[in-house]
Amino acid sequence: MKKIHFDYFSWKNVGIPDFFKFLFSGKVVKGEFLEKLNSRLINTVGKREIYLVNKGRLALELGLRSLGLREGDEVIIPSYACDAIITPILKVRARPVFADIDNDLNISPDSIRGVLTGKSRAVIMAHLYGLPAKIEDISGIARDNNLFLIDDAASAFLLKVNNRYLGTFGDIGIYSFAINKTISSLERGGVLVINSEKPAIPKDISIDKSSLKSKIASITEYLILYRYPIMWKYYIAKMLHWPKKICSIESMANIDAYFIYAQMLDFEEKQAERLRILDRFHENLKGLNQIDIPQYKKGVYLTKLFIKTKEEKVTRDNNAKVIKHNPLKTYLQLRGIQTDYGYYPLHLKERYNEYYRGNLHHTESLSEHLLALPIQNKYDEEVIDYICGQIKRYYKS
């Protein structure tokens, strides 16, 4: 069995040759696919105001600015999340407030209620890894407390609840096209969807034009860090100073719009294949008492599949550096199976712990025991059965 690893960009009808085709035609930055994508998004999610930008976190920043948040206003967020959710809040001088998660890894409505204060102005409802959050409960909390609701569908583009697209349930919605999303572009791209009449982009906010330089750097980064990884890749990245450190809000490039647009055309096929894979994993592992699959639900698309080990865990310091690995991860790695850990809780990171108040027990406990399995659509049943077989063998030994 060949080594089984994560395929961070699950492209099917697009790829690297397309980048060079656009480069030689002079349509990397500007071109017809920006308008095509904008029109398709409007037809898909409904007649709403849409902004195409270069990154999901910058779509969130633009959205926060549209809400008119002032310095000191509190934005409630799940602590089990990536840094991209907190950086935009700090940039607009608002104050993040951490809430706990439920067993499904999504933000807990009860925890949201527990951290409300007179300064609370907004809550971010993230659908983590594609699993819908408790929309009705959280919408009710936002409505009853006069909060802006931010529908963070960064990991849930084109996914629905009750025949309505995620990202359309709040005052604003966010989509991301980074690695491990339902659809991935070259420079991670993002979309801000304004769903109500309240938000308005301030006139003094400018959206810079995308640049060819950033696109060339993005394709180089993809090749080095993901497609053809090499052991000294991080030193090369540091030497080349990737533009991802630049946080100005840029418009989406034509090449990214093309990647997104093309993948939207066959997403139903991709979704069906992913559901088949998730079902196969669940069928193989459901009788194993030593683990849980916290997010699996029949018919629900997931961008990642996590198992929760009941005994084994990872130990990390307050900078998220691993001190001791989960023994199951080590076992699988020796057998050619790549796995990954979940997020390290934001409130435990040294630079963010001033925003922590209350008990976030579920976040801390779950994050120690989560292990992601490779679930790429290219893997057939033989590969899935091998992964599951090795997990079973670990617990029998």
VOMIKOL-143782 format. One record per residue (C-alpha): residue number from 1; residue in three letters; x, y, z. Coordinates in steps of 0.5 Angstrom, whole numbers, plus 500, padded with zeros to 3 digits. Last residue first. Layout:
<milos>
+-----+-----+------+-------+-----+
:   n : res : east : north :  up :
+-----+-----+------+-------+-----+
: NUM : Ala :    X :     Y :   Z :
...
+-----+-----+------+-------+-----+
</milos>
This chain:
<milos>
+-----+-----+------+-------+-----+
:   n : res : east : north :  up :
+-----+-----+------+-------+-----+
: 397 : Ser :  494 :   489 : 540 :
: 396 : Lys :  486 :   490 : 539 :
: 395 : Tyr :  486 :   497 : 539 :
: 394 : Tyr :  492 :   498 : 534 :
: 393 : Arg :  489 :   493 : 529 :
: 392 : Lys :  482 :   497 : 529 :
: 391 : Ile :  486 :   503 : 527 :
: 390 : Gln :  490 :   499 : 522 :
: 389 : Gly :  483 :   496 : 519 :
: 388 : Cys :  480 :   503 : 518 :
: 387 : Ile :  486 :   506 : 514 :
: 386 : Tyr :  486 :   499 : 510 :
: 385 : Asp :  479 :   499 : 509 :
: 384 : Ile :  479 :   506 : 506 :
: 383 : Val :  485 :   505 : 502 :
: 382 : Glu :  481 :   499 : 499 :
: 381 : Glu :  474 :   503 : 498 :
: 380 : Asp :  478 :   508 : 493 :
: 379 : Tyr :  481 :   514 : 495 :
: 378 : Lys :  481 :   520 : 490 :
: 377 : Asn :  475 :   523 : 494 :
: 376 : Gln :  480 :   525 : 499 :
: 375 : Ile :  478 :   522 : 506 :
: 374 : Pro :  485 :   523 : 510 :
: 373 : Leu :  483 :   522 : 518 :
: 372 : Ala :  483 :   527 : 523 :
: 371 : Leu :  485 :   526 : 530 :
: 370 : Leu :  481 :   529 : 536 :
: 369 : His :  483 :   527 : 543 :
: 368 : Glu :  486 :   534 : 546 :
: 367 : Ser :  482 :   538 : 542 :
: 366 : Leu :  476 :   535 : 545 :
: 365 : Ser :  478 :   536 : 552 :
: 364 : Glu :  480 :   544 : 552 :
: 363 : Thr :  474 :   546 : 548 :
: 362 : His :  469 :   542 : 552 :
: 361 : His :  471 :   545 : 558 :
: 360 : Leu :  471 :   552 : 556 :
: 359 : Asn :  469 :   555 : 563 :
: 358 : Gly :  469 :   562 : 564 :
: 357 : Arg :  473 :   568 : 561 :
: 356 : Tyr :  478 :   568 : 556 :
: 355 : Tyr :  480 :   575 : 552 :
: 354 : Glu :  486 :   576 : 556 :
: 353 : Asn :  488 :   569 : 554 :
: 352 : Tyr :  490 :   571 : 546 :
: 351 : Arg :  497 :   572 : 546 :
: 350 : Glu :  499 :   566 : 550 :
: 349 : Lys :  494 :   561 : 546 :
: 348 : Leu :  490 :   557 : 551 :
: 347 : His :  484 :   562 : 549 :
: 346 : Leu :  485 :   560 : 542 :
: 345 : Pro :  484 :   552 : 543 :
: 344 : Tyr :  489 :   548 : 539 :
: 343 : Tyr :  485 :   546 : 532 :
: 342 : Gly :  485 :   539 : 530 :
: 341 : Tyr :  490 :   534 : 530 :
: 340 : Asp :  493 :   531 : 523 :
: 339 : Thr :  493 :   524 : 520 :
: 338 : Gln :  498 :   521 : 515 :
: 337 : Ile :  498 :   514 : 514 :
: 336 : Gly :  504 :   510 : 512 :
: 335 : Arg :  504 :   505 : 517 :
: 334 : Leu :  509 :   508 : 522 :
: 333 : Gln :  504 :   514 : 521 :
: 332 : Leu :  498 :   510 : 524 :
: 331 : Tyr :  502 :   508 : 530 :
: 330 : Thr :  504 :   515 : 531 :
: 329 : Lys :  497 :   518 : 530 :
: 328 : Leu :  495 :   512 : 535 :
: 327 : Pro :  500 :   514 : 540 :
: 326 : Asn :  497 :   522 : 541 :
: 325 : His :  504 :   526 : 540 :
: 324 : Lys :  507 :   529 : 546 :
: 323 : Ile :  510 :   536 : 547 :
: 322 : Val :  507 :   538 : 541 :
: 321 : Lys :  507 :   546 : 540 :
: 320 : Ala :  501 :   550 : 540 :
: 319 : Asn :  504 :   556 : 543 :
: 318 : Asn :  501 :   554 : 550 :
: 317 : Asp :  504 :   548 : 550 :
: 316 : Arg :  501 :   541 : 547 :
: 315 : Thr :  499 :   534 : 549 :
: 314 : Val :  496 :   530 : 544 :
: 313 : Lys :  491 :   524 : 547 :
: 312 : Glu :  489 :   517 : 547 :
: 311 : Glu :  484 :   515 : 552 :
: 310 : Lys :  477 :   516 : 548 :
: 309 : Thr :  480 :   518 : 541 :
: 308 : Lys :  475 :   522 : 538 :
: 307 : Ile :  475 :   521 : 530 :
: 306 : Phe :  475 :   527 : 525 :
: 305 : Leu :  473 :   527 : 518 :
: 304 : Lys :  475 :   533 : 514 :
: 303 : Thr :  471 :   537 : 509 :
: 302 : Leu :  465 :   534 : 511 :
: 301 : Tyr :  458 :   533 : 507 :
: 300 : Val :  452 :   531 : 511 :
: 299 : Gly :  448 :   526 : 508 :
: 298 : Lys :  448 :   521 : 514 :
: 297 : Lys :  451 :   525 : 520 :
: 296 : Tyr :  459 :   524 : 522 :
: 295 : Gln :  461 :   530 : 526 :
: 294 : Pro :  463 :   527 : 533 :
: 293 : Ile :  466 :   520 : 530 :
: 292 : Asp :  467 :   516 : 537 :
: 291 : Ile :  473 :   512 : 539 :
: 290 : Gln :  475 :   506 : 543 :
: 289 : Asn :  468 :   503 : 542 :
: 288 : Leu :  469 :   501 : 535 :
: 287 : Gly :  463 :   498 : 532 :
: 286 : Lys :  462 :   505 : 528 :
: 285 : Leu :  469 :   504 : 525 :
: 284 : Asn :  468 :   501 : 518 :
: 283 : Glu :  461 :   503 : 517 :
: 282 : His :  463 :   510 : 519 :
: 281 : Phe :  469 :   510 : 514 :
: 280 : Arg :  465 :   508 : 508 :
: 279 : Asp :  459 :   513 : 510 :
: 278 : Leu :  464 :   518 : 509 :
: 277 : Ile :  467 :   516 : 503 :
: 276 : Arg :  460 :   515 : 500 :
: 275 : Leu :  458 :   522 : 502 :
: 274 : Arg :  465 :   525 : 499 :
: 273 : Glu :  463 :   522 : 492 :
: 272 : Ala :  456 :   525 : 492 :
: 271 : Gln :  459 :   532 : 494 :
: 270 : Lys :  464 :   531 : 488 :
: 269 : Glu :  458 :   530 : 483 :
: 268 : Glu :  454 :   535 : 486 :
: 267 : Phe :  460 :   540 : 486 :
: 266 : Asp :  461 :   539 : 478 :
: 265 : Leu :  459 :   546 : 476 :
: 264 : Met :  462 :   549 : 482 :
: 263 : Gln :  469 :   547 : 481 :
: 262 : Ala :  469 :   551 : 474 :
: 261 : Tyr :  467 :   557 : 478 :
: 260 : Ile :  472 :   557 : 483 :
: 259 : Phe :  478 :   556 : 479 :
: 258 : Tyr :  475 :   561 : 474 :
: 257 : Ala :  474 :   566 : 480 :
: 256 : Asp :  481 :   564 : 482 :
: 255 : Ile :  484 :   566 : 475 :
: 254 : Asn :  480 :   572 : 475 :
: 253 : Ala :  483 :   575 : 481 :
: 252 : Met :  479 :   577 : 487 :
: 251 : Ser :  479 :   584 : 490 :
: 250 : Glu :  485 :   586 : 495 :
: 249 : Ile :  484 :   587 : 502 :
: 248 : Ser :  491 :   589 : 505 :
: 247 : Cys :  493 :   583 : 510 :
: 246 : Ile :  500 :   582 : 507 :
: 245 : Lys :  503 :   576 : 510 :
: 244 : Lys :  500 :   572 : 505 :
: 243 : Pro :  505 :   575 : 500 :
: 242 : Trp :  510 :   570 : 502 :
: 241 : His :  517 :   572 : 504 :
: 240 : Leu :  521 :   569 : 499 :
: 239 : Met :  526 :   567 : 505 :
: 238 : Lys :  521 :   565 : 510 :
: 237 : Ala :  517 :   560 : 504 :
: 236 : Ile :  524 :   557 : 503 :
: 235 : Tyr :  526 :   556 : 510 :
: 234 : Tyr :  519 :   552 : 511 :
: 233 : Lys :  520 :   548 : 505 :
: 232 : Trp :  526 :   545 : 507 :
: 231 : Met :  524 :   538 : 507 :
: 230 : Ile :  520 :   538 : 501 :
: 229 : Pro :  513 :   538 : 499 :
: 228 : Tyr :  511 :   537 : 491 :
: 227 : Arg :  504 :   539 : 491 :
: 226 : Tyr :  503 :   542 : 498 :
: 225 : Leu :  508 :   547 : 500 :
: 224 : Ile :  513 :   548 : 494 :
: 223 : Leu :  508 :   547 : 488 :
: 222 : Tyr :  502 :   551 : 492 :
: 221 : Glu :  507 :   557 : 494 :
: 220 : Thr :  510 :   558 : 487 :
: 219 : Ile :  502 :   558 : 485 :
: 218 : Ser :  501 :   564 : 490 :
: 217 : Ala :  508 :   567 : 489 :
: 216 : Ile :  506 :   568 : 481 :
: 215 : Lys :  499 :   570 : 484 :
: 214 : Ser :  501 :   575 : 488 :
: 213 : Lys :  506 :   578 : 483 :
: 212 : Leu :  500 :   579 : 478 :
: 211 : Ser :  496 :   583 : 483 :
: 210 : Ser :  489 :   584 : 485 :
: 209 : Lys :  486 :   591 : 485 :
: 208 : Asp :  486 :   594 : 492 :
: 207 : Ile :  479 :   594 : 496 :
: 206 : Ser :  478 :   601 : 499 :
: 205 : Ile :  474 :   602 : 505 :
: 204 : Asp :  473 :   610 : 506 :
: 203 : Lys :  466 :   609 : 504 :
: 202 : Pro :  464 :   604 : 509 :
: 201 : Ile :  461 :   598 : 507 :
: 200 : Ala :  454 :   597 : 509 :
: 199 : Pro :  450 :   593 : 514 :
: 198 : Lys :  443 :   594 : 516 :
: 197 : Glu :  439 :   592 : 509 :
: 196 : Ser :  440 :   584 : 510 :
: 195 : Asn :  444 :   579 : 507 :
: 194 : Ile :  451 :   582 : 505 :
: 193 : Val :  455 :   576 : 502 :
: 192 : Leu :  463 :   577 : 503 :
: 191 : Val :  467 :   572 : 499 :
: 190 : Gly :  474 :   569 : 500 :
: 189 : Gly :  480 :   567 : 495 :
: 188 : Arg :  485 :   562 : 498 :
: 187 : Glu :  490 :   564 : 493 :
: 186 : Leu :  490 :   558 : 488 :
: 185 : Ser :  482 :   556 : 489 :
: 184 : Ser :  479 :   551 : 493 :
: 183 : Ile :  472 :   548 : 494 :
: 182 : Thr :  469 :   545 : 499 :
: 181 : Lys :  475 :   547 : 504 :
: 180 : Asn :  481 :   543 : 505 :
: 179 : Ile :  486 :   549 : 503 :
: 178 : Ala :  483 :   556 : 502 :
: 177 : Phe :  476 :   558 : 498 :
: 176 : Ser :  473 :   561 : 504 :
: 175 : Tyr :  466 :   564 : 504 :
: 174 : Ile :  463 :   569 : 509 :
: 173 : Gly :  455 :   571 : 511 :
: 172 : Ile :  453 :   577 : 513 :
: 171 : Asp :  446 :   579 : 517 :
: 170 : Gly :  446 :   572 : 518 :
: 169 : Phe :  442 :   566 : 515 :
: 168 : Thr :  445 :   566 : 508 :
: 167 : Gly :  452 :   563 : 509 :
: 166 : Leu :  449 :   556 : 509 :
: 165 : Tyr :  445 :   555 : 503 :
: 164 : Arg :  437 :   554 : 504 :
: 163 : Asn :  434 :   547 : 502 :
: 162 : Asn :  433 :   546 : 509 :
: 161 : Val :  440 :   546 : 511 :
: 160 : Lys :  445 :   547 : 505 :
: 159 : Leu :  452 :   546 : 503 :
: 158 : Leu :  455 :   550 : 497 :
: 157 : Phe :  460 :   553 : 501 :
: 156 : Ala :  461 :   550 : 508 :
: 155 : Ser :  468 :   551 : 510 :
: 154 : Ala :  468 :   559 : 510 :
: 153 : Ala :  460 :   558 : 512 :
: 152 : Asp :  461 :   564 : 518 :
: 151 : Asp :  454 :   566 : 518 :
: 150 : Ile :  455 :   573 : 522 :
: 149 : Leu :  449 :   575 : 526 :
: 148 : Phe :  449 :   582 : 529 :
: 147 : Leu :  446 :   582 : 536 :
: 146 : Asn :  440 :   585 : 538 :
: 145 : Asn :  439 :   580 : 544 :
: 144 : Asp :  433 :   577 : 542 :
: 143 : Arg :  435 :   576 : 535 :
: 142 : Ala :  442 :   574 : 536 :
: 141 : Ile :  440 :   569 : 541 :
: 140 : Gly :  434 :   566 : 536 :
: 139 : Ser :  439 :   566 : 531 :
: 138 : Ile :  443 :   562 : 535 :
: 137 : Asp :  438 :   557 : 537 :
: 136 : Glu :  435 :   556 : 530 :
: 135 : Ile :  442 :   555 : 527 :
: 134 : Lys :  445 :   550 : 531 :
: 133 : Ala :  451 :   549 : 527 :
: 132 : Pro :  451 :   546 : 520 :
: 131 : Leu :  457 :   541 : 519 :
: 130 : Gly :  462 :   543 : 514 :
: 129 : Tyr :  468 :   543 : 517 :
: 128 : Leu :  466 :   547 : 522 :
: 127 : His :  459 :   551 : 521 :
: 126 : Ala :  461 :   558 : 524 :
: 125 : Met :  456 :   562 : 528 :
: 124 : Ile :  460 :   569 : 529 :
: 123 : Val :  456 :   573 : 534 :
: 122 : Ala :  456 :   580 : 534 :
: 121 : Arg :  455 :   586 : 539 :
: 120 : Ser :  456 :   584 : 546 :
: 119 : Lys :  458 :   590 : 550 :
: 118 : Gly :  452 :   589 : 555 :
: 117 : Thr :  454 :   582 : 557 :
: 116 : Leu :  453 :   575 : 554 :
: 115 : Val :  458 :   570 : 556 :
: 114 : Gly :  453 :   565 : 558 :
: 113 : Arg :  448 :   566 : 553 :
: 112 : Ile :  454 :   564 : 548 :
: 111 : Ser :  456 :   558 : 552 :
: 110 : Asp :  448 :   555 : 552 :
: 109 : Pro :  448 :   556 : 544 :
: 108 : Ser :  455 :   552 : 544 :
: 107 : Ile :  459 :   553 : 538 :
: 106 : Asn :  461 :   547 : 533 :
: 105 : Leu :  465 :   541 : 535 :
: 104 : Asp :  459 :   536 : 535 :
: 103 : Asn :  460 :   535 : 542 :
: 102 : Asp :  459 :   542 : 544 :
: 101 : Ile :  463 :   548 : 543 :
: 100 : Asp :  465 :   553 : 548 :
:  99 : Ala :  465 :   561 : 547 :
:  98 : Phe :  471 :   566 : 547 :
:  97 : Val :  470 :   573 : 547 :
:  96 : Pro :  473 :   577 : 541 :
:  95 : Arg :  474 :   585 : 543 :
:  94 : Ala :  473 :   590 : 537 :
:  93 : Arg :  479 :   594 : 534 :
:  92 : Val :  477 :   593 : 527 :
:  91 : Lys :  484 :   589 : 526 :
:  90 : Leu :  482 :   585 : 533 :
:  89 : Ile :  476 :   582 : 530 :
:  88 : Pro :  480 :   581 : 523 :
:  87 : Thr :  485 :   577 : 527 :
:  86 : Ile :  480 :   572 : 531 :
:  85 : Ile :  477 :   568 : 525 :
:  84 : Ala :  484 :   567 : 522 :
:  83 : Asp :  487 :   564 : 528 :
:  82 : Cys :  483 :   558 : 527 :
:  81 : Ala :  477 :   555 : 531 :
:  80 : Tyr :  476 :   552 : 537 :
:  79 : Ser :  475 :   558 : 542 :
:  78 : Pro :  468 :   559 : 538 :
:  77 : Ile :  467 :   567 : 537 :
:  76 : Ile :  463 :   572 : 541 :
:  75 : Val :  464 :   579 : 538 :
:  74 : Glu :  465 :   585 : 543 :
:  73 : Asp :  465 :   592 : 542 :
:  72 : Gly :  471 :   595 : 545 :
:  71 : Glu :  473 :   600 : 539 :
:  70 : Arg :  467 :   600 : 535 :
:  69 : Leu :  463 :   596 : 530 :
:  68 : Gly :  460 :   599 : 524 :
:  67 : Leu :  457 :   592 : 521 :
:  66 : Ser :  460 :   594 : 514 :
:  65 : Arg :  467 :   594 : 518 :
:  64 : Leu :  466 :   587 : 521 :
:  63 : Gly :  464 :   584 : 513 :
:  62 : Leu :  470 :   587 : 511 :
:  61 : Glu :  474 :   584 : 516 :
:  60 : Leu :  470 :   577 : 515 :
:  59 : Ala :  472 :   578 : 507 :
:  58 : Leu :  479 :   579 : 509 :
:  57 : Arg :  479 :   572 : 513 :
:  56 : Gly :  476 :   569 : 507 :
:  55 : Lys :  482 :   571 : 502 :
:  54 : Asn :  483 :   575 : 496 :
:  53 : Val :  476 :   578 : 495 :
:  52 : Leu :  469 :   578 : 492 :
:  51 : Tyr :  464 :   582 : 494 :
:  50 : Ile :  457 :   580 : 494 :
:  49 : Glu :  450 :   584 : 495 :
:  48 : Arg :  444 :   579 : 495 :
:  47 : Lys :  439 :   577 : 490 :
:  46 : Gly :  439 :   569 : 492 :
:  45 : Val :  445 :   564 : 494 :
:  44 : Thr :  446 :   561 : 487 :
:  43 : Asn :  443 :   566 : 482 :
:  42 : Ile :  448 :   571 : 486 :
:  41 : Leu :  453 :   567 : 486 :
:  40 : Arg :  453 :   565 : 479 :
:  39 : Ser :  453 :   572 : 477 :
:  38 : Asn :  459 :   574 : 481 :
:  37 : Leu :  463 :   568 : 478 :
:  36 : Lys :  461 :   570 : 471 :
:  35 : Glu :  463 :   577 : 473 :
:  34 : Leu :  470 :   575 : 475 :
:  33 : Phe :  471 :   570 : 470 :
:  32 : Glu :  471 :   575 : 464 :
:  31 : Gly :  478 :   577 : 466 :
:  30 : Lys :  483 :   581 : 470 :
:  29 : Val :  488 :   578 : 474 :
:  28 : Val :  491 :   572 : 471 :
:  27 : Lys :  488 :   574 : 464 :
:  26 : Gly :  494 :   576 : 460 :
:  25 : Ser :  493 :   570 : 455 :
:  24 : Phe :  500 :   567 : 457 :
:  23 : Leu :  498 :   567 : 465 :
:  22 : Phe :  491 :   565 : 464 :
:  21 : Lys :  494 :   558 : 460 :
:  20 : Phe :  500 :   558 : 465 :
:  19 : Phe :  495 :   558 : 471 :
:  18 : Asp :  490 :   553 : 467 :
:  17 : Pro :  496 :   548 : 467 :
:  16 : Ile :  496 :   548 : 474 :
:  15 : Gly :  490 :   545 : 475 :
:  14 : Val :  482 :   545 : 474 :
:  13 : Asn :  477 :   540 : 472 :
:  12 : Lys :  478 :   535 : 479 :
:  11 : Trp :  482 :   540 : 484 :
:  10 : Ser :  482 :   537 : 491 :
:   9 : Phe :  487 :   542 : 494 :
:   8 : Tyr :  490 :   539 : 501 :
:   7 : Asp :  491 :   532 : 499 :
:   6 : Phe :  492 :   529 : 505 :
:   5 : His :  496 :   523 : 506 :
:   4 : Ile :  496 :   515 : 504 :
:   3 : Lys :  503 :   512 : 503 :
:   2 : Lys :  503 :   507 : 498 :
:   1 : Met :  500 :   500 : 500 :
+-----+-----+------+-------+-----+
</milos>
